Amino acid sequence: MHIKIFIGLFCGVLLFSSCKKWLDVKPESQVSKNELFQTASGYEEALNGVYSRCSQGNIYGKELSFGTLDVLAQNYYIPGRDPLAYLQTSLYSYTNKDFITRKDSIWNGLYNAIANCNLILANIEDGKKIMTSMDYTIIKAEALGMRAYLHFDALRIFAPSFASNPDAAAIPYVTDFSNKVTPLSTVSAVLTKIIKDLSDSKTLLATVDPIVSGGYIVGYPTLPSDGSTEQADASLFMQNRRHRLNYYAVCGELARVFLYSNDYTNALKNALEVINSRKFPWTSQADFIDINPQRIDRIFYKELVFAWYIPPQTKPLLLLFGSDLNSLYMLQNDGAGIYETGGAGGDDLRYKQWFKTVTDASGTRLDLLKYTRDPDSNRHPLVAPALRLSELYYIAAECTYDIDPARAMGYVDSVRLHRGIGTPMTAGSKDDFLDQLVKEARKEFYGEGQIFYMYKRLNRNILGLSGTIIPASNKTFVLPLPNDEIEFGNR
Amino acid sequence: MIEIIHGGALPEKRLALTKTIMVMRLTALFLLTAFMQVSAAALAQKVTLSEQNAPLKKIFKEIKRQTGYVFFYNSGLLERSHPVTITAKDEDMRQVLEKCFRGQPLSYNIVNKTIVVSLRKDSSVILQPPIADTVPGRITVNGRVTDDVGKPIAGANIVVEGDKEQRGTTSGSNGEFTLHGKPGAVLAISYVGYVGQQLKIRTAGPYMVRLIPGTKDPLANMVVTGYQMINKDNFTGNAVTVSGEELKKVNPQNVLQSIQVFDPSFNIATNNLAGSNPNALPQINVRGSTAIPTGNGAVLSRNDLTGNANLPTFIMDGYEVDLQKVYDLDVNRIQSITLLKDAAATAVYGSRAANGVLVITTKTPKDGKLQLYYNYELNTTGPDLTDYHVLDANQKLQYEQLAGVYKPVGGLTRDDQEETYYGKLKNVVSGVNTYWLSQPLRTTFGQKHSLYLEGGGSSMRYGLSLLYQTQPGVMKGSSRNRYSVGMDLSYNPGKKIIFRNTLSATEVDGSESPYGNFYNYVSMNPYYPKTDSLGHVVQKVDTWLYDTHREGDAQFKTESALNPLYNATLHSFNRNKYLELIDAFSAEWNIARGLRLRSVVSYTKRKYSTDVFTSPFANEFFYYPPSQYSLRGSYAYMASDENTFDGTLTLNYNRQLGDHFFNVALASNVHTYNIDARGVMAVGFTNDRFTNIGFANSFPQGSAPSSDLEKERLFGSLLSINYSWKNKYMVDLSGRADGSSKFGTDKKVAPFWAAGIGWNMNKEDFLAGSRVISLFRLKASTGMIGSVSFPPYKAETVYNYYSNTWYSTGVGAAVTTYGNDNLQWQRTHTYDAGIDLKLFHDRLSLSPRYYYKLTHGLLADIQLPGSTGFSSYTDNLGDMSNKGFELNLSWTMLHNSNWTVTVFTNLVRNTNKIVRISNALKSYNDRADHVQTSDSLKGTPLLRYKEGQSLNTIYAVRSLGIDPENGKEIFLRPDGSRTYTWDVHYIVPVADYTPKVTGSFGAVLSWKRFQMNTIFTTRLGGKDYNQTLVDRVENADPRYNVDSRALTERWKNPGDRAKFKNIADLGTSQVSSRFIQDDNTLDLTSVYFSYDFAPSVYSRLAMKHLRIAFTSNDVYHWSSLKIERGIDYPFARSFTLSLQTSF
């Protein structure tokens, strides 16, 4: 008798224990995606993760801010010893090993960040129940906006410019989190998708982004107080809106994208929305030239519409710009040329504050100080500019020139004025105007990675160092897709 | 007839049926049942009886029920017995038996847990067959039964097979017997402890029957699968069983090495870097590799290839343990090991089975009498430097000059260089010729005391084991010491239930040599003195200026030659230790006859810690500038905590129903494992007197504490059926369903199965009684088993926190790997066929086997285009096959009362082939091409994966050798044209490491009380890439000491037919087929010599047994490949003297 009971029990145990849940072991030092999206803070962490990912050295933490892109724009003198392995990059030899490694890593980094956005978007509707509607709206808007932002940079790097060939096969516009390959879209198709995502993002943010409210005052986070409320919000997640893709950043990015598509009307509209908001005050001269190393603001912190928060890059930056002859630097003559110190730029504060003249056995060179801060305490955190106010003035200028050249030059002059150049700009033709605009932008964007895009968008020759000229060509402007992308994506 | 009394009732119908059962089968059954009872009952020795005129048979049953002792007798005997009246209360069983047998014509004998009943020796009565011998056609047969050395065996059973009416007989006191049978009938002769025999009646005889002793170990005839114990004769799977005693004879220090001798398909990879470092765990695979390294995507050379993905599963007493446990296990505790190789044997382990399963059974406390076993070993090891041929002082200087070291370089003129040269020559002439190799080495003495105490009462038994073992390594200061204590308790409150608990605590302390890497001594120049004139060890012995051939400032570099001995004068240390606690509890319930429920629950806790302190004065900090003096010295601390739980519930059913024999197991098992590891590193020590981590100045810049948390869970249910009919035809069927936390979320449960068939042809009429063939068995099996040896969480899309770099708006988490929800276990289909053959009374045994393993769904990284956001994900893509041939042969050449001579050989050949690979491995090959040209790996062949090739293929550029005219190497392009330029695209598969055959052979010789075993292992027909020729001859840096061939065999003048390039060419030689050589080796692995003292000697010492033995391991290594062996740590020879006794 008891045998039967026993066998029954035994089988019961077998059945009972085929419990699937028990086998679902979750990593403890990591969190599975299903678990992360159980809580509202999980969504916040996932969104923060997108920005943390973007601040890594292989994308905006270095290469797309002051590394590869500025090397391609011929902003640095690179000696034959080639201490940082950028020499071949500066020569546009796109088959070079070091270049390929960095370029592939840029591609993979951008798309990994995009995948992170897509994973948030794939789960965001489930989160509606557990999040406040403000959280939901901001996270969804930023994820959409970041997806577009990242695709736009991938497009600007790896595809021909809209001006040169709008119908060229460009990059995949990835909107799903999956291991399936997304086919390539044309340049104009990608731009349409970018504009769609950014517009959606803008609509969402317009009502909820705290930066839009009058109470949000842009300023230095640390004392002495200048009235900043950027860190006033009780929730850390809602602080420092300018370190994330805020409403104005989306407007600015839209202005960029429309300009890239030669849609001056919409570009101007969006640029002016930022400029006219008067949210981002010009940096006072006093702050720029402060002799107290803890108070000097070399990055024009308050003018940044959007910037990456990059304190982990302190050490790499020191290696890049603070290692004497092993740094990325300029010869003095080249620097003087770029900033036109012999002419209108004689009093350009940027030249004086951003560069340190060092004379040694090798000659006289200029070390970049733009990212140099007092090691212990500063008025602002270490950031890499992603979009600054002056760029919107330049966009506005470019969009206005055809209608009203004087107003256009007025936009440029307002930037020049705040940098210590009192002489007004004069341009005889659109071409002359653009030449000068590029020159101005190069001064302003030095070490920020934006000037390369401008050369490419306008199909302008790149002005090299020591008087060299690199003719405009898609051979230099279009970086090749990674081999893995071609091979495994059947490109 | 013969009958075995079981605890349960034996219906009369069954008795009638069993009459036809042949003796042979009964013997097998007996052994099986006897074994089942070893742990089943057989504990109580006290008997309570109250019977009036009861038949002896009933008394036997009762005793059996109470004690678990089995009775073995010919039922005809009992007919002559008279009924017994007895009253006993808690009396000793022997006394009770004595009472029962008083006045009976019978006597008894206790062998193991069996009571053998026979005719009283003084009784001259020969059992009369109940049927008169007048039956037509019958003749009277005479014979004599003796043991293998000619001593008569009394009480042996002789039965006529297949004759329903013939009842058989037993042999008398002088071993003689008489019975009646038809000519052509087969007699089966058996006796407990001996292997049964059959003979065909032809004439009246007399027949001389020699019985060969079966091994005393009850497990020897059993295959222990961990869930079942199956009689070897009835098992279709492929398993190798070796007793602990045999293992110990081969290598008393290292169990794993011994197993390799008994079955070379249990392959321990030679670790040429770690040599004989006692702290290095071996890498093992069984019947070839079934996995490809996945994960980090780093390019691998052979030295990086860990065998861990192919590690077999280790099961000890029913629960899973890890390699570490087996490596540190005391061989004296091992009863036997069983290596399960094919699917039929391993399918019960399902997802853990693909790489084979090693089942270890430890000794359990025996009889209730107090027994003490003691084993002492004195082990001495000495370094084996026979493969090192370095230059002496004079030759070295000569080589330097030929290599152009003293040419003007940088700012140094010819005069400066000559001055340096003559300074060194002065050293040489004045007699400095340091043999640096011997400096960090020593001859060691290690000891082992191993003690086991067992005893207890009728319902309670205990065993206590103690181990103290020191194992110093041949490099000074390196050692591994083991201390352990174990407690074994068993308790049977009722007659049907037994509880057993084993608790053991082990501490292992390892220490690495402060002398550092052995390579540093090999490369030290012999013309440097060890110490200065005052006997002080000086840190910096020389300075060199050399040309790096780089551009700019970095072209000339000054480097100091540092004395590696200096490190040993400091207080640096590198220690690792662990404390392990294992508690295993089992409960067993004998529900009914043949039906048994067993549960085993074990819990293992192990705490590791590693402390590595490097003195601030150590050579590695020599180049620190003064500004970084506060960062000199480092301390790394790592600790981990491992917890393993293993639970198994098994229902066994063993039953013979007529000619049908069933052995069924239904089981379920749970296994969980978790590890929590953390580590921290600190730098900045002022001196090396304060070596505590608390004295450190700071953490290294940018470092953070590290941690690792891992969890694994496994659940499985299985059914295994072993069936045999008349012991002739066997079938094994098993199936298991496994759930593992490592599988993808969509595939949590995996099925595995196996089926095997076998035929004992020797049991067929046409072979029965054959004088030549004693065993002829055909077996074949197939099955599908799995492995999940990949890191957990591969199946999940997981977020990693940027925990130490917050974003300004809070901590971020990002996805960096794409989890594959569909991830599955690897499935290995196996096919196995073999023959077991024993000839001439088992004198010659031969078992050839063939196997084929095809692993499907090999876990591999699938390359993705970056635009998906990921570079790769893991999927089941790729197939790999392993096929092989195994041969075991043993021949007892001589066997008599004084002499036994047995020779044996075990040979294995395994071929591995990559059948299909994923695109990621193809892109891996591209990366390998890329890395192949980097400075550090130019001369090392890297692993590549190509379909149709094996995992062991060597990839290099084909070479025609050195051009005698100019000393340059001539390469062959893949199209066959010649060139002087090496190019990575010329790399092709050129050879295979896989040997044609690996194996062991040897002889076991015993003469009277002496025994000697000699075992060789060999590897033939493989190829190897001689790294020494590359690193130490061609790419040798002339500023360091080199292999002597760098001086003697390199090209010097036009016309030289040299094997190696121009001596003055300091460029780097790259991978080429020129360095591939035949790899044929022969090792004298083990020489064993023992003497068992005569009873007169040991009984005087109050001992029960005394043996002295001498084992020598790794005595001699011969190889066609002249290669430096033991790069970071030299190989060692070891000699062990052991003393074994019991009280």
Interface residues (C-beta under 8 A of the other chain):
Chain A: H2 I3 F6 I7 F10 V13 L14 S17 S18 C19 K20 W22 L23 D24 V25 K26 P27 E28 S29 Q30 V31 S32 K33 L36 G42 E44 E45 A46 L47 N48 G49 V50 Y51 S52 R53 S55 G80 R81 K97 D104 W107 N108 Y111 N112 A113 I114 A115 N116 N118 L119 I171 P172 V174 F177 S178 N179 K180 V181 T182 L236 F237 M238 Q239 N240 H243 R244 Y309 P311 P312 K315 P381 P482 D484 E485 I486 E487 F488 G489 R491
Chain B: E551 G552 D553 A554 I591 A592 L595 L597 L649 L651 L666 S668 V670 Q701 G702 S707 D708 L709 E710 K711 E712 R713 F715 S717 A737 G739 S740 S741 F743 T745 K748 V749 P792 Y793 E796 T797 V798 Y799 N800 Y801 Y802 T805 W806 Y807 S808 T809 G810 V811 G812 A813 A814 V815 T816 Y818 G819 N820 Q863 L864 P865 G866 S867 T868 G869 F870 S871 Y873 N919 S923 H930
